[in-house]
């Protein structure tokens, strides 16, 4: 068993092309014994967004704070705290902070990787 809290997890800026104002905390991952999943907390600053991306793994997203606009496939979805959103494998998607406050959400993905930021 491994136990942590959002307050204990170190936060990293996501420095990838197409990302603006995105930070992440890796709560669970292969480096702490979660061999097939990751649980992350993302925070996106007002005016910020993730990149438009697609990949082989699925995502489960649960909004904690703020207002979001999800671009998924050809759809736009407005979401607020309490919304749960499933993003299928290889479905193009982008998450945009649509409000004046920071946007915060939990995000799961199936993976065996150890986040590179946590290796330091």
For each residue, the residues with C-beta under 8 A, 3 or more apart:
1:
2: 28 32 33 34
3:
4: 8 9 27 28 32
5: 8 9
6: 9 25 27 41
7:
8: 4 5
9: 4 5 6 25 26 27 41
10: 25 117 118
11: 23 24 25 43
12: 23 24 25 26 117
13: 22 23
14: 19 22 23 24 50
15: 19
16: 19 51
17: 51
18: 50 51 52 53
19: 14 15 16 22 48 49 50 51
20: 45 47 48 49
21: 44 45 46 47 48 49 97
22: 13 14 19 42 43 44 45 48 49 50
23: 11 12 13 14 42 43 44 45
24: 11 12 14 40 41 42 43 117
25: 6 9 10 11 12 40 41
26: 9 12 29 38 40 115 117 118
27: 4 6 9 39 40 41
28: 2 4 32 34 37 38 39
29: 26 32 34 38 39 111 113 114 115 118
30: 33 34 35 38 111 112 113 114
31: 114 115 118 119
32: 2 4 28 29
33: 2 30
34: 2 28 29 30 37 38 39
35: 30 112
36: 110 111 112
37: 28 34 108 109 110 111
38: 26 28 29 30 34 108 109 111 113 115
39: 27 28 29 34 106 107 108
40: 24 25 26 27 106 107 108 109
41: 6 9 24 25 27 64 104 105 106 107
42: 22 23 24 50 95 103 104 105 107
43: 11 22 23 24 102 103 104
44: 21 22 23 48 49 50 66 95 96 97 102 103 104
45: 20 21 22 23 48 97 102
46: 21 97 99 100 101 102
47: 20 21 97
48: 19 20 21 22 44 45 96 97 103
49: 19 20 21 22 44 94 95 96 97
50: 14 18 19 22 42 44 53 93 94 95 96
51: 16 17 18 19 94
52: 18 71 92 93 94
53: 18 50 92 93 94
54: 90 91 92 93
55: 89 90
56: 89 90
57: 89 109 110 111
58: 86 87 88 89 109 110
59: 85 86 87 93 107 108 109
60: 84 85 86 87 106 107 108 109
61: 70 84 85 86 87 95 105 106 107 108
62: 83 84 85 105 106 107
63: 66 68 79 80 81 82 83 84 85 103 104 105
64: 41 81 104 105 106
65: 81 101 102 103 104
66: 44 63 80 81 97 99 101 102 103 104
67: 78 79 80 97 98 99 101 103
68: 63 78 79 80 83 95 96 97 98 99 103 105
69: 76 77 78 79 95 96 98
70: 61 75 76 77 79 85 93 94 95 96
71: 52 75 76 92 93 94 95 96
72: 75 77 85 87 91 92 93
73: 91 92 93
74:
75: 70 71 72
76: 69 70 71
77: 69 70 72 85
78: 67 68 69 98
79: 63 67 68 69 70 83 85
80: 63 66 67 68 83
81: 63 64 65 66
82: 63
83: 62 63 68 79 80
84: 60 61 62 63
85: 59 60 61 62 63 70 72 77 79
86: 58 59 60 61
87: 58 59 60 61 72 91 93
88: 58 91
89: 55 56 57 58
90: 54 55 56
91: 54 72 73 87 88
92: 52 53 54 71 72 73
93: 50 52 53 54 59 70 71 72 73 87
94: 49 50 51 52 53 70 71
95: 42 44 49 50 61 68 69 70 71 103 105
96: 44 48 49 50 68 69 70 71
97: 21 44 45 46 47 48 49 66 67 68 102 103
98: 67 68 69 78 103
99: 46 66 67 68 103
100: 46
101: 46 65 66 67
102: 43 44 45 46 65 66 97
103: 42 43 44 48 63 65 66 67 68 95 97 98 99
104: 41 42 43 44 63 64 65 66
105: 41 42 61 62 63 64 68 95
106: 39 40 41 60 61 62 64
107: 39 40 41 42 59 60 61 62
108: 37 38 39 40 59 60 61
109: 37 38 40 57 58 59 60
110: 36 37 57 58
111: 29 30 36 37 38 57
112: 30 35 36
113: 29 30 38
114: 29 30 31 118 119
115: 26 29 31 38 118 119
116: 119
117: 10 12 24 26 120
118: 10 26 29 31 114 115
119: 31 114 115 116
120: 117
